[in-house]
Amino acid sequence: VAHASMGLNRASLALLLPALCFPQDVQVQLPGPALPPCDPSEIEVAEECPGVTSNGVDWTEYAGELFQARAELFGEGTAAAVERTHALLQRATAKFSDAFSCTPAVVSTYFSLARLLAMQGRLRRALAFLHMGFIFVRDRGFSECSTWPAAGWDVMLAGRTLTERVRQLDDQSVVPVLADHRIPGLRVAVVTICAYAADAPVRVLCEQNRQLYQMLHGYDVHFFTDASEIDRNKHSEMNVSDGVHKPFFWKVNAVKNVLDTGKYDWVLWMDCDAFFMDPSRTIDSVIAMYSENLTAATRLPPARLDESAEVASMRQKMMPDPSAGISLIFAVDSTGINNGVWLLKNSAWSHNFLERWWRSDILDGPGKEHNCSDQSTMLHALLHETAMKLDPEWDAVEAPIYPPEVRVARQEHLQSFHDATAATALSRAWQDGDFIKHHPGCHYYKLPCQMLYQEAQDIFQNKVVMSRSQWM
Protein backbone atom coordinates (compact mmCIF):
# COMPACT_ATOMS: atom_id res chain seq x y z
CA VAL A 1 0.00 0.00 0.00
CA ALA A 2 1.45 3.31 -1.04
CA HIS A 3 2.17 5.97 1.55
CA ALA A 4 -0.23 8.92 1.58
CA SER A 5 2.62 11.35 0.93
CA MET A 6 2.82 10.02 -2.66
CA GLY A 7 -0.52 11.67 -3.42
CA LEU A 8 -2.14 8.48 -4.70
CA ASN A 9 -5.86 8.51 -5.38
CA ARG A 10 -7.11 5.03 -4.41
CA ALA A 11 -10.11 5.20 -6.71
CA SER A 12 -7.86 6.13 -9.60
CA LEU A 13 -5.32 3.46 -8.66
CA ALA A 14 -8.05 0.82 -8.94
CA LEU A 15 -8.73 1.86 -12.52
CA LEU A 16 -5.54 0.33 -13.79
CA LEU A 17 -5.09 -2.62 -11.48
CA PRO A 18 -7.32 -5.24 -13.11
CA ALA A 19 -6.94 -7.72 -10.26
CA LEU A 20 -8.92 -5.35 -8.08
CA CYS A 21 -11.86 -5.49 -10.48
CA PHE A 22 -12.85 -8.98 -9.38
CA PRO A 23 -13.76 -10.53 -6.01
CA GLN A 24 -10.98 -12.61 -4.53
CA ASP A 25 -12.92 -15.87 -4.95
CA VAL A 26 -13.62 -15.37 -8.65
CA GLN A 27 -11.31 -17.09 -11.13
CA VAL A 28 -10.95 -15.06 -14.31
CA GLN A 29 -10.56 -17.20 -17.43
CA LEU A 30 -8.47 -15.38 -20.00
CA PRO A 31 -9.29 -16.00 -23.67
CA GLY A 32 -7.22 -18.37 -25.80
CA PRO A 33 -5.50 -21.70 -25.13
CA ALA A 34 -3.68 -22.44 -21.90
CA LEU A 35 -0.01 -21.45 -22.10
CA PRO A 36 3.04 -22.76 -20.24
CA PRO A 37 4.26 -20.66 -17.30
CA CYS A 38 6.14 -17.56 -18.35
CA ASP A 39 9.76 -17.22 -17.32
CA PRO A 40 10.88 -13.82 -18.61
CA SER A 41 14.31 -14.33 -17.02
CA GLU A 42 15.14 -16.58 -19.96
CA ILE A 43 14.50 -13.77 -22.46
CA GLU A 44 17.19 -11.23 -23.26
CA VAL A 45 16.09 -7.70 -24.19
CA ALA A 46 18.58 -7.77 -27.03
CA GLU A 47 16.76 -10.79 -28.50
CA GLU A 48 13.47 -8.89 -28.68
CA CYS A 49 14.96 -5.53 -29.58
CA PRO A 50 18.43 -5.70 -31.11
CA GLY A 51 20.37 -2.65 -32.16
CA VAL A 52 20.29 1.06 -31.42
CA THR A 53 17.89 3.61 -32.95
CA SER A 54 19.02 6.44 -35.22
CA ASN A 55 18.84 8.87 -32.30
CA GLY A 56 20.87 6.65 -29.98
CA VAL A 57 18.31 4.69 -27.94
CA ASP A 58 19.83 1.39 -26.82
CA TRP A 59 16.85 -0.78 -25.88
CA THR A 60 18.79 -2.90 -23.36
CA GLU A 61 19.80 0.22 -21.43
CA TYR A 62 16.32 1.64 -21.92
CA ALA A 63 14.78 -1.39 -20.19
CA GLY A 64 16.74 -0.70 -17.02
CA GLU A 65 15.87 2.99 -17.12
CA LEU A 66 12.17 2.20 -17.50
CA PHE A 67 12.15 -0.02 -14.43
CA GLN A 68 13.99 2.65 -12.47
CA ALA A 69 11.48 5.30 -13.58
CA ARG A 70 8.56 3.10 -12.52
CA ALA A 71 10.25 2.46 -9.16
CA GLU A 72 10.25 6.19 -8.41
CA LEU A 73 6.62 5.67 -7.41
CA PHE A 74 7.89 4.09 -4.19
CA GLY A 75 10.78 6.51 -3.77
CA GLU A 76 10.20 10.14 -4.64
CA GLY A 77 6.50 9.57 -5.39
CA THR A 78 4.06 9.66 -8.28
CA ALA A 79 5.08 13.05 -9.69
CA ALA A 80 8.73 12.01 -9.96
CA ALA A 81 7.75 8.73 -11.60
CA VAL A 82 5.61 10.60 -14.12
CA GLU A 83 8.44 12.99 -14.93
CA ARG A 84 11.02 10.26 -15.49
CA THR A 85 8.72 7.98 -17.47
CA HIS A 86 7.59 10.87 -19.66
CA ALA A 87 11.21 11.81 -20.34
CA LEU A 88 11.90 8.25 -21.47
CA LEU A 89 8.88 8.31 -23.76
CA GLN A 90 10.08 11.58 -25.29
CA ARG A 91 13.40 9.93 -26.10
CA ALA A 92 11.83 6.78 -27.52
CA THR A 93 9.42 8.69 -29.78
CA ALA A 94 11.61 11.66 -30.73
CA LYS A 95 11.74 10.04 -34.17
CA PHE A 96 8.44 8.25 -34.02
CA SER A 97 9.20 5.76 -36.77
CA ASP A 98 12.24 4.49 -34.82
CA ALA A 99 9.96 3.37 -31.98
CA PHE A 100 8.70 0.49 -34.14
CA SER A 101 12.10 -1.18 -33.74
CA CYS A 102 11.09 -2.19 -30.20
CA THR A 103 7.32 -2.15 -29.90
CA PRO A 104 7.11 -3.88 -26.45
CA ALA A 105 9.36 -1.20 -24.96
CA VAL A 106 7.22 1.63 -26.27
CA VAL A 107 3.91 -0.06 -25.33
CA SER A 108 5.28 -0.62 -21.81
CA THR A 109 6.32 3.02 -21.50
CA TYR A 110 2.94 4.32 -22.64
CA PHE A 111 1.15 1.90 -20.31
CA SER A 112 3.40 2.77 -17.35
CA LEU A 113 2.81 6.47 -17.86
CA ALA A 114 -0.94 5.94 -18.22
CA ARG A 115 -1.03 4.04 -14.90
CA LEU A 116 0.86 6.78 -13.12
CA LEU A 117 -1.37 9.52 -14.52
CA ALA A 118 -4.49 7.59 -13.53
CA MET A 119 -3.13 7.40 -10.00
CA GLN A 120 -3.07 11.20 -10.06
CA GLY A 121 -6.68 11.28 -11.28
CA ARG A 122 -5.69 12.57 -14.75
CA LEU A 123 -7.99 10.22 -16.65
CA ARG A 124 -8.16 11.88 -20.06
CA ARG A 125 -4.37 12.15 -20.27
CA ALA A 126 -3.99 8.55 -19.11
CA LEU A 127 -6.42 7.32 -21.75
CA ALA A 128 -4.62 9.33 -24.45
CA PHE A 129 -1.33 7.62 -23.67
CA LEU A 130 -2.97 4.22 -23.46
CA HIS A 131 -4.51 4.69 -26.90
CA MET A 132 -1.21 5.92 -28.33
CA GLY A 133 0.40 2.75 -27.02
CA PHE A 134 -2.04 0.64 -29.00
CA ILE A 135 -0.44 1.98 -32.20
CA PHE A 136 2.40 -0.41 -31.43
CA VAL A 137 0.16 -3.25 -30.27
CA ARG A 138 -1.54 -3.24 -33.68
CA ASP A 139 1.84 -3.74 -35.30
CA ARG A 140 2.72 -7.12 -33.78
CA GLY A 141 0.20 -7.80 -31.07
CA PHE A 142 1.08 -8.58 -27.47
CA SER A 143 3.67 -10.99 -26.19
CA GLU A 144 2.27 -12.36 -22.96
CA CYS A 145 5.70 -13.66 -21.98
CA SER A 146 8.12 -10.77 -22.18
CA THR A 147 10.73 -8.95 -20.19
CA TRP A 148 8.67 -5.79 -20.64
CA PRO A 149 6.05 -4.75 -18.04
CA ALA A 150 2.92 -4.62 -20.21
CA ALA A 151 0.82 -7.77 -20.31
CA GLY A 152 -1.79 -7.57 -23.06
CA TRP A 153 -4.84 -8.45 -21.01
CA ASP A 154 -3.95 -5.87 -18.35
CA VAL A 155 -3.64 -3.15 -20.98
CA MET A 156 -6.96 -4.16 -22.58
CA LEU A 157 -8.76 -4.04 -19.24
CA ALA A 158 -7.22 -0.67 -18.46
CA GLY A 159 -8.37 0.64 -21.83
CA ARG A 160 -11.93 -0.51 -21.30
CA THR A 161 -12.14 0.92 -17.79
CA LEU A 162 -10.67 4.30 -18.69
CA THR A 163 -12.77 4.57 -21.85
CA GLU A 164 -15.94 4.05 -19.82
CA ARG A 165 -14.92 6.62 -17.20
CA VAL A 166 -14.05 9.29 -19.78
CA ARG A 167 -17.23 8.50 -21.73
CA GLN A 168 -19.30 9.43 -18.67
CA LEU A 169 -17.67 12.86 -18.72
CA ASP A 170 -18.02 13.30 -22.50
CA ASP A 171 -21.76 12.60 -22.30
CA GLN A 172 -22.23 15.96 -20.61
CA SER A 173 -21.62 17.78 -23.90
CA VAL A 174 -24.00 15.65 -26.00
CA VAL A 175 -27.16 17.37 -27.26
CA PRO A 176 -30.17 15.03 -27.04
CA VAL A 177 -32.14 14.88 -30.30
CA LEU A 178 -34.62 12.48 -31.84
CA ALA A 179 -33.32 9.73 -34.11
CA ASP A 180 -35.12 11.17 -37.15
CA HIS A 181 -33.82 14.72 -36.55
CA ARG A 182 -33.00 16.73 -39.67
CA ILE A 183 -31.00 19.95 -39.87
CA PRO A 184 -32.61 22.26 -42.48
CA GLY A 185 -30.42 22.65 -45.54
CA LEU A 186 -27.64 20.34 -44.31
CA ARG A 187 -25.91 18.55 -47.20
CA VAL A 188 -24.39 15.17 -46.30
CA ALA A 189 -22.76 12.47 -48.43
CA VAL A 190 -21.84 8.88 -47.60
CA VAL A 191 -18.48 7.68 -48.96
CA THR A 192 -17.44 4.01 -49.21
CA ILE A 193 -14.74 2.11 -51.07
CA CYS A 194 -15.55 -1.53 -51.89
CA ALA A 195 -12.64 -2.64 -54.09
CA TYR A 196 -13.58 -6.32 -54.24
CA ALA A 197 -14.82 -8.54 -57.06
CA ALA A 198 -18.22 -7.52 -58.42
CA ASP A 199 -19.80 -10.70 -57.06
CA ALA A 200 -18.08 -10.61 -53.64
CA PRO A 201 -20.85 -10.90 -51.01
CA VAL A 202 -19.52 -7.98 -48.97
CA ARG A 203 -19.59 -5.67 -51.99
CA VAL A 204 -23.03 -6.78 -53.17
CA LEU A 205 -24.60 -6.52 -49.72
CA CYS A 206 -22.87 -3.24 -48.87
CA GLU A 207 -24.14 -1.61 -52.05
CA GLN A 208 -27.67 -2.81 -51.30
CA ASN A 209 -27.35 -1.40 -47.79
CA ARG A 210 -26.22 2.02 -49.02
CA GLN A 211 -28.92 2.20 -51.70
CA LEU A 212 -31.68 1.31 -49.25
CA TYR A 213 -30.52 3.90 -46.72
CA GLN A 214 -30.25 6.48 -49.51
CA MET A 215 -33.82 5.71 -50.56
CA LEU A 216 -35.01 6.28 -46.99
CA HIS A 217 -33.23 9.58 -46.28
CA GLY A 218 -32.03 11.03 -49.58
CA TYR A 219 -28.32 11.26 -48.80
CA ASP A 220 -25.93 11.12 -51.75
CA VAL A 221 -23.76 7.99 -51.84
CA HIS A 222 -20.28 7.88 -53.41
CA PHE A 223 -19.49 4.18 -53.88
CA PHE A 224 -16.02 3.45 -55.27
CA THR A 225 -15.09 -0.05 -56.43
CA ASP A 226 -11.58 0.47 -57.83
CA ALA A 227 -8.57 2.72 -57.37
CA SER A 228 -9.03 4.02 -60.91
CA GLU A 229 -12.30 5.65 -59.80
CA ILE A 230 -10.52 7.81 -57.21
CA ASP A 231 -9.07 10.81 -59.01
CA ARG A 232 -5.68 12.18 -58.14
CA ASN A 233 -6.01 15.31 -56.01
CA LYS A 234 -3.40 17.56 -57.55
CA HIS A 235 -3.75 20.43 -55.07
CA SER A 236 -3.13 18.15 -52.06
CA GLU A 237 -0.76 15.83 -53.94
CA MET A 238 -2.85 12.76 -53.12
CA ASN A 239 -2.72 9.82 -55.49
CA VAL A 240 -3.88 6.33 -54.52
CA SER A 241 -1.68 4.93 -57.29
CA ASP A 242 1.55 6.51 -56.06
CA GLY A 243 2.98 3.15 -54.98
CA VAL A 244 3.57 4.50 -51.47
CA HIS A 245 0.17 4.55 -49.78
CA LYS A 246 -1.49 1.23 -49.04
CA PRO A 247 -5.19 0.71 -49.91
CA PHE A 248 -5.98 1.60 -46.28
CA PHE A 249 -5.24 5.22 -47.23
CA TRP A 250 -7.47 5.41 -50.28
CA LYS A 251 -10.25 6.72 -48.04
CA VAL A 252 -8.27 9.92 -47.37
CA ASN A 253 -7.97 10.73 -51.07
CA ALA A 254 -11.61 9.78 -51.75
CA VAL A 255 -13.05 11.88 -48.92
CA LYS A 256 -10.85 14.86 -49.86
CA ASN A 257 -12.14 14.69 -53.43
CA VAL A 258 -15.79 14.57 -52.33
CA LEU A 259 -15.32 17.53 -49.99
CA ASP A 260 -13.53 19.48 -52.70
CA THR A 261 -16.65 19.39 -54.88
CA GLY A 262 -18.17 21.94 -52.48
CA LYS A 263 -21.50 20.13 -52.65
CA TYR A 264 -21.51 18.86 -49.07
CA ASP A 265 -21.30 20.23 -45.53
CA TRP A 266 -20.41 16.85 -44.01
CA VAL A 267 -19.18 13.46 -45.23
CA LEU A 268 -19.79 10.14 -43.49
CA TRP A 269 -17.02 7.66 -44.24
CA MET A 270 -18.02 3.98 -43.90
CA ASP A 271 -15.87 0.93 -44.56
CA CYS A 272 -17.27 -1.64 -46.94
CA ASP A 273 -17.96 -4.05 -44.05
CA ALA A 274 -19.95 -1.47 -42.06
CA PHE A 275 -23.75 -1.64 -42.41
CA PHE A 276 -26.54 0.76 -41.53
CA MET A 277 -28.77 -1.04 -39.04
CA ASP A 278 -31.31 1.51 -37.78
CA PRO A 279 -33.46 2.84 -40.64
CA SER A 280 -35.03 5.48 -38.43
CA ARG A 281 -31.78 7.25 -37.50
CA THR A 282 -30.51 10.06 -39.69
CA ILE A 283 -26.91 11.10 -40.10
CA ASP A 284 -28.09 14.61 -39.23
CA SER A 285 -29.06 13.39 -35.77
CA VAL A 286 -25.53 12.20 -34.99
CA ILE A 287 -24.04 15.43 -36.30
CA ALA A 288 -26.44 17.46 -34.15
CA MET A 289 -25.75 15.41 -31.01
CA TYR A 290 -22.01 15.85 -31.18
CA SER A 291 -21.45 19.19 -32.93
CA GLU A 292 -24.11 21.63 -31.76
CA ASN A 293 -22.66 22.11 -28.26
CA LEU A 294 -19.26 23.76 -28.73
CA THR A 295 -18.47 23.65 -25.00
CA ALA A 296 -16.30 20.66 -24.18
CA ALA A 297 -17.19 18.51 -21.21
CA THR A 298 -14.76 19.24 -18.36
CA ARG A 299 -14.74 19.67 -14.61
CA LEU A 300 -14.60 23.45 -14.93
CA PRO A 301 -17.44 25.20 -13.11
CA PRO A 302 -19.91 27.28 -15.18
CA ALA A 303 -18.40 30.48 -16.56
CA ARG A 304 -18.60 33.59 -14.37
CA LEU A 305 -17.95 37.23 -15.12
CA ASP A 306 -15.51 37.47 -12.21
CA GLU A 307 -13.48 34.32 -12.94
CA SER A 308 -9.69 34.62 -13.10
CA ALA A 309 -7.84 35.41 -16.30
CA GLU A 310 -6.16 31.99 -16.10
CA VAL A 311 -9.48 30.13 -16.02
CA ALA A 312 -10.94 32.31 -18.78
CA SER A 313 -7.87 31.64 -20.94
CA MET A 314 -8.13 27.92 -20.33
CA ARG A 315 -11.81 27.97 -21.25
CA GLN A 316 -11.00 29.79 -24.49
CA LYS A 317 -8.36 27.22 -25.47
CA MET A 318 -11.01 24.50 -25.28
CA MET A 319 -13.23 26.20 -27.86
CA PRO A 320 -12.86 25.19 -31.52
CA ASP A 321 -11.87 27.63 -34.23
CA PRO A 322 -15.11 29.57 -34.94
CA SER A 323 -14.68 28.99 -38.68
CA ALA A 324 -14.45 25.23 -38.15
CA GLY A 325 -16.65 24.41 -35.20
CA ILE A 326 -16.76 20.72 -34.45
CA SER A 327 -15.29 19.18 -37.59
CA LEU A 328 -14.50 15.53 -36.81
CA ILE A 329 -16.66 12.96 -35.02
CA PHE A 330 -15.56 9.39 -34.41
CA ALA A 331 -16.05 6.62 -31.86
CA VAL A 332 -13.34 4.96 -29.80
CA ASP A 333 -13.19 1.51 -28.28
CA SER A 334 -10.86 0.27 -25.55
CA THR A 335 -7.93 0.21 -28.01
CA GLY A 336 -8.43 3.67 -29.48
CA ILE A 337 -9.80 4.91 -32.79
CA ASN A 338 -11.35 2.48 -35.22
CA ASN A 339 -11.68 4.60 -38.33
CA GLY A 340 -14.09 2.33 -40.15
CA VAL A 341 -16.79 4.97 -39.58
CA TRP A 342 -16.33 8.73 -39.01
CA LEU A 343 -17.88 12.07 -39.85
CA LEU A 344 -15.94 15.01 -41.28
CA LYS A 345 -17.15 18.56 -41.80
CA ASN A 346 -16.20 20.57 -44.87
CA SER A 347 -13.99 23.09 -43.05
CA ALA A 348 -10.47 24.41 -43.49
CA TRP A 349 -9.46 22.47 -40.37
CA SER A 350 -10.69 19.23 -41.95
CA HIS A 351 -8.83 19.77 -45.22
CA ASN A 352 -5.64 20.49 -43.29
CA PHE A 353 -6.17 17.38 -41.17
CA LEU A 354 -6.62 15.14 -44.24
CA GLU A 355 -3.41 16.48 -45.74
CA ARG A 356 -1.44 15.92 -42.51
CA TRP A 357 -2.86 12.42 -42.26
CA TRP A 358 -1.91 11.58 -45.86
CA ARG A 359 1.64 12.94 -45.43
CA SER A 360 2.39 11.23 -42.12
CA ASP A 361 5.94 9.91 -42.03
CA ILE A 362 5.70 7.86 -38.83
CA LEU A 363 5.74 4.60 -40.79
CA ASP A 364 9.08 5.19 -42.49
CA GLY A 365 11.86 2.79 -41.63
CA PRO A 366 11.02 0.10 -39.03
CA GLY A 367 7.29 0.83 -39.26
CA LYS A 368 6.87 0.56 -43.02
CA GLU A 369 5.09 -2.82 -42.84
CA HIS A 370 2.88 -1.73 -39.95
CA ASN A 371 -0.63 -3.17 -39.84
CA CYS A 372 -3.63 -0.81 -39.51
CA SER A 373 -1.41 1.98 -40.81
CA ASP A 374 -4.33 4.30 -41.56
CA GLN A 375 -5.62 4.12 -37.98
CA SER A 376 -2.21 4.62 -36.42
CA THR A 377 -1.36 7.63 -38.58
CA MET A 378 -4.78 9.15 -37.93
CA LEU A 379 -4.37 8.74 -34.17
CA HIS A 380 -0.85 10.13 -34.26
CA ALA A 381 -1.93 13.18 -36.27
CA LEU A 382 -4.69 13.96 -33.78
CA LEU A 383 -3.19 13.06 -30.43
CA HIS A 384 0.59 12.72 -30.23
CA GLU A 385 1.62 16.36 -30.00
CA THR A 386 -0.99 17.45 -27.45
CA ALA A 387 -0.69 14.29 -25.36
CA MET A 388 3.05 14.77 -24.91
CA LYS A 389 2.62 18.32 -23.57
CA LEU A 390 1.94 17.45 -19.94
CA ASP A 391 -0.10 20.16 -18.24
CA PRO A 392 -1.20 19.46 -14.65
CA GLU A 393 -3.57 22.46 -14.57
CA TRP A 394 -5.25 21.38 -17.81
CA ASP A 395 -5.57 17.83 -16.51
CA ALA A 396 -6.91 18.98 -13.14
CA VAL A 397 -10.18 19.96 -14.85
CA GLU A 398 -10.08 16.96 -17.24
CA ALA A 399 -9.84 19.20 -20.30
CA PRO A 400 -9.84 17.35 -23.65
CA ILE A 401 -6.59 16.07 -25.11
CA TYR A 402 -7.95 15.80 -28.64
CA PRO A 403 -8.09 19.05 -30.65
CA PRO A 404 -11.13 21.20 -29.76
CA GLU A 405 -12.56 20.53 -33.26
CA VAL A 406 -12.96 16.83 -32.37
CA ARG A 407 -15.76 15.03 -30.56
CA VAL A 408 -15.81 11.39 -29.51
CA ALA A 409 -19.17 9.67 -30.01
CA ARG A 410 -20.64 6.69 -28.26
CA GLN A 411 -20.16 3.50 -30.25
CA GLU A 412 -23.91 2.91 -30.48
CA HIS A 413 -24.30 6.25 -32.26
CA LEU A 414 -21.60 5.60 -34.87
CA GLN A 415 -20.27 2.03 -34.95
CA SER A 416 -20.54 -1.01 -32.74
CA PHE A 417 -18.86 -4.31 -33.60
CA HIS A 418 -19.77 -7.86 -34.43
CA ASP A 419 -19.55 -10.15 -31.40
CA ALA A 420 -16.09 -11.66 -31.99
CA THR A 421 -14.28 -8.35 -32.40
CA ALA A 422 -16.24 -6.80 -29.54
CA ALA A 423 -15.10 -9.62 -27.25
CA THR A 424 -11.51 -9.42 -28.45
CA ALA A 425 -11.29 -5.64 -28.13
CA LEU A 426 -13.40 -5.48 -24.93
CA SER A 427 -15.74 -3.09 -26.70
CA ARG A 428 -19.41 -2.72 -27.56
CA ALA A 429 -21.09 -5.51 -29.50
CA TRP A 430 -23.90 -4.41 -31.78
CA GLN A 431 -27.30 -4.31 -30.10
CA ASP A 432 -30.71 -3.66 -31.57
CA GLY A 433 -31.06 0.11 -31.87
CA ASP A 434 -27.39 0.81 -32.63
CA PHE A 435 -26.91 2.86 -35.78
CA ILE A 436 -24.15 1.00 -37.65
CA LYS A 437 -22.66 -2.48 -37.31
CA HIS A 438 -19.02 -2.82 -38.29
CA HIS A 439 -17.13 -6.10 -38.85
CA PRO A 440 -13.42 -5.28 -38.37
CA GLY A 441 -11.13 -8.29 -38.28
CA CYS A 442 -13.61 -10.45 -40.18
CA HIS A 443 -12.13 -11.62 -43.48
CA TYR A 444 -14.48 -10.83 -46.35
CA TYR A 445 -13.64 -14.04 -48.23
CA LYS A 446 -14.53 -16.41 -45.37
CA LEU A 447 -18.00 -17.95 -45.21
CA PRO A 448 -18.71 -17.11 -41.53
CA CYS A 449 -18.03 -13.42 -42.26
CA GLN A 450 -20.15 -13.50 -45.39
CA MET A 451 -22.97 -14.92 -43.29
CA LEU A 452 -22.55 -12.04 -40.83
CA TYR A 453 -22.80 -9.49 -43.65
CA GLN A 454 -25.94 -11.19 -44.93
CA GLU A 455 -27.43 -11.25 -41.44
CA ALA A 456 -26.75 -7.53 -40.97
CA GLN A 457 -28.35 -6.60 -44.27
CA ASP A 458 -31.34 -8.90 -43.60
CA ILE A 459 -31.94 -7.25 -40.23
CA PHE A 460 -31.80 -3.79 -41.78
CA GLN A 461 -34.04 -4.71 -44.68
CA ASN A 462 -36.61 -6.38 -42.43
CA LYS A 463 -36.71 -3.28 -40.24
CA VAL A 464 -37.36 -1.14 -43.30
CA VAL A 465 -40.20 -3.42 -44.42
CA MET A 466 -41.74 -3.43 -40.95
CA SER A 467 -41.53 0.34 -40.60
CA ARG A 468 -43.12 0.84 -44.03
CA SER A 469 -45.98 -1.51 -43.19
CA GLN A 470 -46.69 0.49 -40.03
CA TRP A 471 -46.95 3.70 -42.07
CA MET A 472 -49.54 2.19 -44.41
PESUL-V885154 format. One record per pair of residues at least 24 apart in sequence whose ideal C-beta (glycine too) atoms are under 6 Angstrom apart, sorted by the first residue. I is the first residue (numbers start at 0). GAP is how many residues later the second one is. D is the distance in Angstrom with one decimal. If there is no record, write none. Layout:
i->I gap->GAP d->D
i->I gap->GAP d->D
//
This chain:
i->5 gap->71 d->4.2
i->5 gap->72 d->5.2
i->6 gap->71 d->5.5
i->7 gap->111 d->5.1
i->8 gap->112 d->4.7
i->11 gap->106 d->4.9
i->11 gap->107 d->5.4
i->11 gap->109 d->4.7
i->12 gap->106 d->5.1
i->14 gap->103 d->4.9
i->14 gap->146 d->5.2
i->15 gap->99 d->4.5
i->15 gap->102 d->4.9
i->15 gap->142 d->4.6
i->17 gap->136 d->5.4
i->17 gap->139 d->4.0
i->29 gap->123 d->5.6
i->37 gap->107 d->3.7
i->39 gap->107 d->4.8
i->42 gap->104 d->5.1
i->44 gap->102 d->5.6
i->48 gap->53 d->3.4
i->52 gap->45 d->4.0
i->52 gap->48 d->6.0
i->53 gap->44 d->5.6
i->54 gap->39 d->5.3
i->54 gap->40 d->5.4
i->56 gap->34 d->5.9
i->56 gap->35 d->6.0
i->58 gap->43 d->4.5
i->58 gap->46 d->5.5
i->61 gap->43 d->5.9
i->69 gap->42 d->5.4
i->77 gap->38 d->5.9
i->77 gap->41 d->5.4
i->77 gap->42 d->5.8
i->80 gap->35 d->5.2
i->81 gap->34 d->4.8
i->84 gap->27 d->5.3
i->84 gap->28 d->4.7
i->95 gap->266 d->4.4
i->96 gap->265 d->5.4
i->96 gap->267 d->4.6
i->96 gap->268 d->4.5
i->96 gap->270 d->5.0
i->99 gap->266 d->4.0
i->99 gap->267 d->3.6
i->100 gap->265 d->4.2
i->102 gap->33 d->4.0
i->102 gap->36 d->5.3
i->102 gap->37 d->5.5
i->103 gap->42 d->5.4
i->103 gap->44 d->4.1
i->105 gap->30 d->5.0
i->106 gap->26 d->4.8
i->106 gap->29 d->4.9
i->106 gap->30 d->5.8
i->106 gap->43 d->4.9
i->107 gap->40 d->4.2
i->107 gap->41 d->5.2
i->107 gap->42 d->4.0
i->110 gap->39 d->4.4
i->110 gap->44 d->5.4
i->121 gap->273 d->4.0
i->122 gap->42 d->5.5
i->122 gap->43 d->5.7
i->123 gap->42 d->5.8
i->123 gap->274 d->5.2
i->123 gap->277 d->5.3
i->124 gap->270 d->5.0
i->125 gap->36 d->5.9
i->126 gap->35 d->4.3
i->126 gap->39 d->5.3
i->127 gap->255 d->5.7
i->127 gap->259 d->4.2
i->127 gap->273 d->4.3
i->129 gap->29 d->5.4
i->130 gap->205 d->3.6
i->133 gap->201 d->4.5
i->133 gap->202 d->4.7
i->134 gap->241 d->4.3
i->137 gap->233 d->5.6
i->137 gap->234 d->4.3
i->138 gap->231 d->5.0
i->155 gap->270 d->5.1
i->158 gap->175 d->3.6
i->158 gap->176 d->5.9
i->159 gap->174 d->4.0
i->159 gap->266 d->4.2
i->162 gap->171 d->5.2
i->168 gap->128 d->5.1
i->168 gap->229 d->6.0
i->169 gap->127 d->5.2
i->169 gap->238 d->5.8
i->171 gap->125 d->4.0
i->172 gap->120 d->5.0
i->172 gap->123 d->6.0
i->172 gap->124 d->4.0
i->173 gap->115 d->5.3
i->174 gap->114 d->5.4
i->174 gap->117 d->4.7
i->174 gap->118 d->5.1
i->176 gap->108 d->5.3
i->176 gap->111 d->4.8
i->176 gap->112 d->5.7
i->178 gap->101 d->4.9
i->178 gap->102 d->4.3
i->178 gap->106 d->5.6
i->179 gap->100 d->5.7
i->179 gap->102 d->5.9
i->180 gap->103 d->5.7
i->180 gap->104 d->4.1
i->180 gap->107 d->5.6
i->181 gap->100 d->6.0
i->181 gap->102 d->4.9
i->182 gap->101 d->4.7
i->185 gap->79 d->5.5
i->185 gap->98 d->5.6
i->186 gap->77 d->4.8
i->186 gap->78 d->4.9
i->187 gap->31 d->5.3
i->187 gap->78 d->4.8
i->187 gap->95 d->5.1
i->188 gap->31 d->4.4
i->188 gap->33 d->5.9
i->188 gap->69 d->5.7
i->188 gap->75 d->4.6
i->188 gap->78 d->5.2
i->189 gap->29 d->5.5
i->189 gap->31 d->4.8
i->189 gap->78 d->5.0
i->190 gap->31 d->4.7
i->190 gap->63 d->5.7
i->190 gap->64 d->5.6
i->190 gap->67 d->5.5
i->190 gap->76 d->5.5
i->190 gap->78 d->5.3
i->191 gap->31 d->5.5
i->191 gap->78 d->5.1
i->191 gap->80 d->5.9
i->192 gap->31 d->4.5
i->192 gap->57 d->5.5
i->193 gap->31 d->5.6
i->193 gap->78 d->4.0
i->194 gap->30 d->6.0
i->194 gap->31 d->5.7
i->200 gap->249 d->4.3
i->200 gap->252 d->5.8
i->201 gap->70 d->5.7
i->201 gap->71 d->5.7
i->201 gap->242 d->4.3
i->201 gap->251 d->5.3
i->204 gap->248 d->4.8
i->204 gap->252 d->4.5
i->205 gap->66 d->5.0
i->208 gap->66 d->4.9
i->208 gap->67 d->5.6
i->208 gap->248 d->5.4
i->212 gap->63 d->4.5
i->215 gap->63 d->5.5
i->216 gap->65 d->5.7
i->221 gap->36 d->5.5
i->223 gap->30 d->5.9
i->229 gap->24 d->5.0
i->230 gap->26 d->5.8
i->232 gap->24 d->5.7
i->235 gap->119 d->5.2
i->237 gap->120 d->5.5
i->245 gap->127 d->6.0
i->247 gap->125 d->5.5
i->247 gap->126 d->3.8
i->248 gap->125 d->5.5
i->251 gap->102 d->5.6
i->251 gap->105 d->5.6
i->251 gap->106 d->4.9
i->255 gap->98 d->4.9
i->258 gap->87 d->4.9
i->263 gap->82 d->6.0
i->264 gap->81 d->5.6
i->265 gap->77 d->5.9
i->265 gap->79 d->5.3
i->266 gap->77 d->5.2
i->267 gap->75 d->5.4
i->268 gap->73 d->5.3
i->269 gap->71 d->5.3
i->270 gap->69 d->3.9
i->272 gap->166 d->4.2
i->273 gap->66 d->5.3
i->273 gap->67 d->5.3
i->273 gap->162 d->5.5
i->273 gap->164 d->4.3
i->274 gap->162 d->5.2
i->274 gap->181 d->4.2
i->275 gap->160 d->5.9
i->275 gap->184 d->5.9
i->276 gap->160 d->5.0
i->276 gap->183 d->5.4
i->277 gap->157 d->5.1
i->278 gap->184 d->5.2
i->278 gap->185 d->4.8
i->278 gap->188 d->5.9
i->280 gap->154 d->5.0
i->285 gap->127 d->5.4
i->289 gap->39 d->4.8
i->289 gap->117 d->4.2
i->289 gap->119 d->5.3
i->290 gap->35 d->3.7
i->295 gap->104 d->5.0
i->297 gap->99 d->4.9
i->297 gap->100 d->5.4
i->297 gap->101 d->5.1
i->298 gap->98 d->4.6
i->298 gap->99 d->4.9
i->299 gap->97 d->4.8
i->317 gap->81 d->5.8
i->317 gap->86 d->5.6
i->318 gap->85 d->5.9
i->319 gap->84 d->4.2
i->319 gap->85 d->4.5
i->323 gap->25 d->3.8
i->323 gap->81 d->5.1
i->325 gap->81 d->5.2
i->326 gap->78 d->4.3
i->327 gap->78 d->4.9
i->328 gap->78 d->5.1
i->328 gap->80 d->5.4
i->330 gap->78 d->4.9
i->330 gap->80 d->4.7
i->330 gap->83 d->4.2
i->330 gap->84 d->5.5
i->331 gap->76 d->5.6
i->332 gap->92 d->5.2
i->332 gap->94 d->3.4
i->333 gap->91 d->5.9
i->333 gap->92 d->4.6
i->333 gap->93 d->5.4
i->334 gap->90 d->5.4
i->335 gap->43 d->5.7
i->336 gap->38 d->5.8
i->336 gap->42 d->5.1
i->338 gap->36 d->5.2
i->338 gap->39 d->5.4
i->339 gap->98 d->4.8
i->339 gap->100 d->5.8
i->340 gap->73 d->5.3
i->340 gap->74 d->4.0
i->340 gap->95 d->5.6
i->348 gap->56 d->5.0
i->355 gap->25 d->5.0
i->356 gap->24 d->5.0
i->417 gap->34 d->5.6
//
